[in-house]
Amino acid sequence: MTDTTGSRRHVTSNDVARRAGVSRSAVSRTFTDGASVSAETREKVIKAARELGYRVNVLARSLHKQRTDLVGIVAANLDNPFRAEQIDFLSSMLLEKGFRPILLRGDRADDVADLIGSLLQYSVAGVIVTSDTPPKEICMECHSHGVPLVVVNKQDTGAPVDRVLTDFAAGGRLAFKHLREIGCNRLAVVVPKRASYTVLGRALAFETLAKAEGCDVLKLEAGGQSYAGGLAAAHAFAEAASGIDGVFCVADYMALGFLDGLRFDHNVKVPEDLKVVGYDDIPQSSWKAYDLTTIAQSREELSEVTMRLLLDRLDTPEAPPHEVITGVTLVQRGSTAG
């Protein structure tokens, strides 16, 4: 539909009603789930809407109800295969439940607060945070506005929000036990320089159990939690390590770079010269080029629990905050073979 200047103007429900020869309320009922409208009227309205290029303004409609069907996902490190899969699961599950996900990227805690604040301006139904832990103040703001906030694999915010964690401490201990069981005596743990709450927790659990059993651990902090960080860690390992026979690399994405750095830059063979355990069980860890033994945390289970907490909070907004811990498992592959 064009105006006298030839530019396209916004098509309204009134335009559709006039074209279809029905009332405006009939147009509204046609595009409202569960509303009563005859098949003949529906057919007329749909035909007119298609001819005019009419689209329902879902956002404007939902604002009348004081809450949209939008759910914000605040995420970081989207180049990480683990994070990419997690966001894919969350988005799919939200769509299945009738929500519309909005993905915003944020890294530092202040950025996260700003992003959550911007989401509140859209009257979102809820917010899911997988990036840095949001500050207590913005969590309290969500709580005061009745907006469910679920934080995934983040430390306690100090606010009444729901939290889901994988048992990262159990994962760190599993990595240590496996390396010891296959005969490794001199161990190292590879940690990124700027590690997240759960990544630090994995390393700490590994080191704590090692200390309790009288086993020294060389800690290597190198690069970021990325493939490039793994390459840097391989260089640091080659310079500092002597006689190390087992390594726990606290994230698979980093472990891939670590393995390539050892193999191509330092002629260290895995598993002949060194046993390596990763963490996350990203798809690439099973590739023949890496065949990485790893600690698996299920992205699907994390997403399912996150959705359950979000939906429960929408149903019972006054319930006390919940914390759910999901399990981890050892996936043994060639990088620790005998």
Secondary structure as GFF3:
##gff-version 3
##sequence-region A 1 338
A	DSSP	alpha_helix	13	20	.	.	.	ID=ss1
A	DSSP	alpha_helix	24	30	.	.	.	ID=ss2
A	DSSP	alpha_helix	39	52	.	.	.	ID=ss3
A	DSSP	alpha_helix	58	63	.	.	.	ID=ss4
A	DSSP	beta_strand	70	75	.	.	.	ID=ss5
A	DSSP	alpha_helix	81	96	.	.	.	ID=ss6
A	DSSP	beta_strand	100	105	.	.	.	ID=ss7
A	DSSP	alpha_helix	109	120	.	.	.	ID=ss8
A	DSSP	beta_strand	126	129	.	.	.	ID=ss9
A	DSSP	alpha_helix	136	144	.	.	.	ID=ss10
A	DSSP	beta_strand	149	152	.	.	.	ID=ss11
A	DSSP	beta_strand	162	166	.	.	.	ID=ss12
A	DSSP	alpha_helix	168	181	.	.	.	ID=ss13
A	DSSP	beta_strand	187	191	.	.	.	ID=ss14
A	DSSP	alpha_helix	197	212	.	.	.	ID=ss15
A	DSSP	beta_strand	217	221	.	.	.	ID=ss16
A	DSSP	alpha_helix	227	240	.	.	.	ID=ss17
A	DSSP	beta_strand	246	249	.	.	.	ID=ss18
A	DSSP	alpha_helix	252	260	.	.	.	ID=ss19
A	DSSP	pi_helix	261	265	.	.	.	ID=ss20
A	DSSP	beta_strand	275	280	.	.	.	ID=ss21
A	DSSP	three_ten_helix	283	286	.	.	.	ID=ss22
A	DSSP	beta_strand	293	297	.	.	.	ID=ss23
A	DSSP	alpha_helix	299	315	.	.	.	ID=ss24
A	DSSP	beta_strand	323	326	.	.	.	ID=ss25
A	DSSP	beta_strand	328	331	.	.	.	ID=ss26
A	DSSP	three_ten_helix	334	336	.	.	.	ID=ss27
###
